[in-house]
C-alpha cells in the first residue's frame, strides 16, 4: 500500500458561515468521515449568524429566527444538542406603515401577495380603488407562462401597483434588501411561479399556498429562534470533532492537478499558504467564490461574477421599560415600504418577540432597526453614532418612543444579501451543472441556493453528499 493511499481523505471547506460549517458537520457524520479543514477570512466563524453586544448583553447581530416550515435548521439544532433551546416567538403579528400610520399586516399573504381578500380589506392597507384592482385578478385572462419575470412586474400586472408598493416591496426589502422590479419571481416566490406556469390566477395561487403551508404541521409558529440567540448555532458547529477551523485565512485560488487532487492557495500574496485536498466545498459570497474558482471552474466563476449584493445595517436600541409608552410596541415589529421615505425599512420589537431575551435582559426594552436596500447606501455611510441617531429619530416618529435609548449598538453587514435578479434560477442550475463536471468540487450557500438559514443548510448537505460521491467513485476505481 502506498503512502498516498494511507493518508486521510481531506476536504477543504472555503467559508465558515452557516453553509460552510454545516457542510463540514455533514461531512463528519458519514461513516469513515474525512478530515475537514474550514478556512474563514474573518476573525471568527459564523458569517451573518453571530452574537453581538448591547450594553454588555448578548443579542443576535444578524438573523434572529429560522423558518420552521422547512425542517433543516431545527433538525440540525436538535442534532447539535440544542433542541431544548428552540423557542417560538411570543407573537408573529407584524404591522405595516401606510401613509404614516401603522396598520396590522394582513394575514393570508405569500411574501405580500394576498390570498385572503377579506383579511386584506379588513387591514385597511389598500384604498377602495386598490381593493377593486385586486379583485380584477379573478376575471383577467390567465394563460400558462414559464419565462422568469420580475416580481413587481408580474404582481402589478395582476393585482395593481398598490399591492406591489405597500405589501410586496417591504417584505422583499426585509428578506433580500432588494426591489420588486429587479428580483426574480422564480427565485423569490417559486411556488407562485409554479402556479403561474400552470395558468393559475395570482390570488388563487396565493390562497392555495397559504392553505397548504399556512403553519407548521402542529400548528405552531412559522419561525423559531434559539434561547441565547441564533449566534449559538455556528459556535456549536465550529466545535464539531474532527473539523479544524482556521480563521483570518483568505482563500485566493483553487487549482486541480493531473492526479485529480486540489490545491487551495490562501493567505497573503507575499506569503502564500497552500493546502492540498481531495475535495473542496466553496461556501463564500459570489465574488469570493468566483475568484477562487477561476482556474478550477472558469465558466462557473463567470456565472457567479454577475451576482450583486446589497448592504444593510442593524441598529439595536435599548430603552428603559418605563420610558416606552403603553402599547407602543404592538406585535413583533413593523415594516416600512420604500414609498414611505423612512430610513428604517423594518424594526423588530425583540423584547416583545422573544421570551428568552426579555428574561435575560429585563431592564431593557430592545428594538432592532434595519437600514439599507440595494443601491441605497447613503445612510450606511454614517458613523455608528449617526446611525444610532437616525434609528432613534425614526423610531420616535413611528412608535412615539421619544426617550433617549440607554444603549445602542450598530452591526454592519456590507455586501450581505445576494440579489436574485431575473434569470437567477436558470443561472444557478447551470452553475451547479458546470461544477458537477469537476469531481470533488461543490458550491453551496446563499450565493446560489437561497438566503434563508434552512435553505443554506439544505444546500450544504447536498454539497457534502456531492464531494463524498467523488470519494466513493475513487475508491471503486481503485479496486
N, C-alpha and C positions, 0 to 999 in steps of 0.2 A: 504494500500500500504506500503510495507516495505521500510526501509531506503535505501537498496541496489537498489531498483527499481527507487528511485527518484534521485540518483546521476547521474551526466553527464556520458555519454558513452565516454571513453577515449581511444585514440590511441597514443602510443609512437612510434615515428619515430627515428630510430637509424641511425644517419648520416645526417649532414647538408650540403652536397654538392648539386649539381643541382638536383639529383634524389630525395634525401630526402626532400628538400624544395619544389619540385614540387609535391611530394606525399602529403605533408601537405596542400599545396594550393588546390589540387583537393579534398581532404577530406573536406575542409571548404566550397567548392562550392555546396555541396549537401544540399537538404532540411534537416532541423533539423541536422545541422553539429555536429560532435563530438568535444569534447575537444581534442586538439592536442598539444603534447609536443615533440619538436625535441631536441635530445641530440647530441652534437658535441664535439669531443675531442679537436679540435683546438681552438685557441684563438678567431677565428671569423668564421662564416659560409661562405659557397661558394665553398669549396673544390678546385677543379682545375680551377674554374672561380673566379678570383678576380683581383682587380686593384693593380698595383704596382707603385713604384715611380722611375722616371728617371729624376734626376736633378730638383726635385720639380714639375714635370709634371706627371699627372696620365695617365698610359698606361696599357694595358692588360698584366698581368703577366703570364697568361696561354693561353687558347684558345682565338682567336680573331674573329672567324667567325662561323656561323652556316649554316648547309646545308639548302638551300632554297627549294630544290625539295621535301623535307618532310615538311609538314605544321606545325608540332607540336611546334617547337621552335618559329617561327614567330607568330603563333597564340597565344601562351602563352604571348609573349611580348606585343601583342596588348591588350590582356585581362588585363594585368597589367598596361595599360595606357602608354606603351612605343612605340606604333605604329608609332608615328611621329618621333621616333629616329632610326627606322630601316633604314639602309643605305647599298646600294650595293657598292662593291669595284669599284674604278675607272677603274681598269684593273684586269683581271684574267690570263693574258698571262704570263706563267712561263717559265723559262729556265732550261736547263739540262747541267750539266758539263760532257763532254765527252772527255777523253784524254786531260784534262786541258783546253778545250775550251768550252765556253758557247754557247749552241745552243737552238733554240726555242723548247720547249716541243711539240711533235707532237699532233695535235688535233685528236679527234675521238678515244680516248682510254678509257678503263674502268679500272681504277686503274693500268694503264700502259699497259693493254692488248690491242693491236691495232685492231681497227675495220675499219680504213681508211688507206689502204695500200699506196695510193697516198700521203697522208699527211705524213705518216711515211717516205717514200722515200725522200720527199722534205725537211724534217727536218735535214737530214744528221746525225742522231743519230746512225744508223746502218751502217755497212760496206756493200759492194755489196754482199758479201757472206752471211752476216746476213739477208739481204732482201730476197735473194733466199731461205734461210731456212724458213723464214716466209711464203713464197708463197707455200711451200710444204704442208702446212696445208690443202690447197684446194683439194689435191689429196690423202692425207693419209686416211686410213680407220678410221671411227668414229662410234663406237658402243655405245649404252647407258651404262653409268656407274653411279652407285648411291653411291658407297662407298666413304667416305671422303678421301682426299689426300692432301698433302702439296701443296700450291700454286706453289712453284718453281718446284716441280717435274712435275706437270701437264703442266705448261706453257713451260718448257724446252723441254718436250717430244713432244709437238705440234708445237712450234714456234722456238725452239733453245735457246741456253744459252744467246745469246746477248740480247734478249728481257727481259729475267729474270734479268740479271745483270744490264742492262742500263735503263730499264723502270720500271719494277715491283718492284725491290728492293728499289729504292729511295722513291717510294710512300708508300710502306709498312713501310719503316723506318720513314717516316714523320707522318703517321697516327697512327701506332701501336708501333713504335720504335722496330720493330721486324725484323725477317729474313724470306725470302721466302721459305726456305727449312724446316721451322718449323711451319709456320702459316697455319691454316685450310682454304681450298678453300671454304667450305660451310659457314664458319663463316665470312670470309672477303670479299668474292665475291659470295654471294648467287645466284645472277641472272646468273652468269657464270656457277655455279654448277648446276642450273636447266637446262640450255642449254645442259650441259654435260650429264645429266640424260636422256635427250631426244635424245641424239646421235648427237647433232649439232656440226659442226666444230667450233673451238675456235674463229677464226676471224669472222665467220658468226654470232656467238652468240654475240660477242662484238659489231658488226655493228648494230645488231637488238636492242641491249640495248641502244646504243647511239641514234639510231633513235627514240626510244620511250621516252628516258629521257635526251636527249641532253641539255635541258634547262628547265626553268620553263615554266608554261603554257603561260605566257605573253611575253616570250622571254627574260626575264631579267636574271641577273647573277645567277649562281647556288649557290652562297653563299651570306650571308648577315651578317652585323655587326650591332652594336649599337653605335650611337653617344655618346661619353663618355666612350666607352669600354663595352665589354660583362660583365665585373665585376659588372655593374649596375644591371644586371638581378637577381643574387642571393640576392643582397641588397634589391631589391624591394620585392622579395619573402619572405625574412626573416621578413618583416614588415606586413605580412598578418594578418588582425584582427582575433583574436581567436587562433593564433599559438604562443606558448611560445617556444623560442629558448634558450636552456641552453648550453653555450659554456664551454670549458675546463672541459668537463664531458665525461669520457670514459665508455662505456658500456662493462661489463665483462661477463654477463651471462643472458640468458632468460630462465625462467622455467615456466611450465604450471601446475597449480594446478588442483585438482579434480573437482573444480567448473568450469573449462574451462577458467578461467582468467589467466593472465600472471603476472609474477613478473620480473622486469628488475633490475638487480643488476649493479650498476655503481659507479664511484668514486674510490678513492684509497682503496687498500686492507685493511689497518688498520682501515679505517673509511668508510665502505661501505654505500652507499645510495641505497634505493630501491624505485622503482616506480611501482605501480600496474596499470595494463592496461587491457582493454577488447580486444585489438588487438595490434599487433606490426608489423611495417614495417621495414625491415632491408635493409639499403641502404648505406652500407660501403664496402670498398675493401674486396676481398675474404678472406684473412687471418683473418681479424677482424670479418667478418660475420661467418666464421667457428667457431671462439672462442665462440661467443655469442650463437650459435645455437647447441652446442654440447649436451646440455641436452634436449632442446625442439624438435630438429630435427637432430639426430646424423647422419643419413645416408646422409642427405643433406649437413651437415657440412663436411663430408668426401669428397664429390664431390668438395666442394669449396676449400679444402686444396690443391688440385692439380693445381690450377690456379697460374701461375707465373706472375711476374710483371717486367717491365723494368723501369729504372730511366732515367730522362732527365734533362737538364738544359736549360733555355732560357737566353741568354745574349743580353741585349738591349744596343745598342751603338748609341749615338747621336753626329753627326758631324755638323760642321758649313756648311751651304749650299754652301758657296763659296769654301770650301775645297773638294767638291765632283766633280770629273771630269764630264764634259758633257757626257751624255748617259751612265754613269757608272751604273746607276740603271734603267735598261730597264725592263718594265713589273712589275709584282707583287713580284717576287722573283726568287730564283733558288734552285734546288735540286742537291745533290752530291751523286752518287751511292757509295756503300762501296768500289768498285774496284778502285775508285779514291784516296783512302787513305787519305781523308781530315777529320779533326776533326769536322768541321761544316757540318752536313748532310743536312741542309736546312737553308735558310735565307729568311726572308720576308722583303721587302722594304716597311716598314709600312707607311712612309710618302707619298710614291708614291701610295700606295694601298687605303688608307683611307682619303677622303677629310676632314672629321671632325678632324682627327689628324693633318693634315697639317695646318688647320686653327687654331687649338688650340695651336700648338707649331711651329710657323712659323720660329723661329730662329734655329731650329734643323732639320737635315735630319736623321730620325730614321731607323735603321736596326735592326731586331731581328734575332739572330742566334741561332740555335738549335743544341745541342750536346747530344749524348748518344743513344745507341741502346742496346737491350737485350744482356747481357753478356759482354758488353763493358763499363767498369766503370772506367778505369784508368784516363781518362781525368776529370771525375767528382770528383776525389779525390783532385784536385787542389783547392786552396782557391779562393775567389772571384776575387782577383786581378789577379791570374794566369789564371782564365777562361776568364776574360776580355782581357788579353793579347793574349791568344790563339785565341779567336774570332777575335780580331783586326788583327792579322797576317794573318789569313785565308782570311778575307775579303779583306785585302790589296792585297794578291796574286791573289785572284779570280776576284775581281772587280776593282783593281787598285786604291783603295782609300787608299793612303799611309799616309794621315794626321792622327794625333792622335785624337781620338774622344774627344769631350768636356766633355762628361759624359758617364758613363757605369754602368749598374746595372745587377745583377745576380739573377735569380729566379729559385730556385732548386725544382724539383719535384721528390722526392725519391719514388720509387715504384708506379709510377703514372699510367702506362698503362698496362692493363691486356693483357696477351699473349694468343690468341685464337688458341691453338695448335690443331692438327688433332684430330677430335672427339669431339670438344668443343660443337657443336650444339646439338648432342645427349646427352651429359652430362648436358647441360643447360636444355634441355627438361625434362630429368629425375629429375633434381633438382627441377624444378617447380612442377612436379607431387608429389614429396615427401613432399614439403612444403604445397601443396594444401590439403594434408591429415591432416594437423593441422589447424582446423578452427580458423580464426582470425590472422593467420600468413602469411606474404608475404615477398618476397625478390625481390629487383629491383636494376637497375643500371648497370654500365659498367662492373661489375664483370661477368655478365652473358648475358646481353641483347644488347650489342653494345656500342662502345666508343663515338659515336657522341652525341652532345647535344640533338638533336631531338630524337635519339634513347633512351636516358636516360629519357627524358620527357615522351615518349610513355610508357616506362616500368613503370614509376612512376604512370601513370594513371591506368594501369592495376592493379598494386598493391593496389591502393586506392579503386578501384572497388571491388577487391577480399575481402578486410577486411570488407568493408561495406556490402557485401553479408552475412558475418557472423553475423553482427548486425541484418540484416533483418530476417535471419533464427532464431536467438534468439528471436526476437520479435514475430515471427509467432508461435514458440513453446510455448512462454509464454501465448499466447491467447488460 
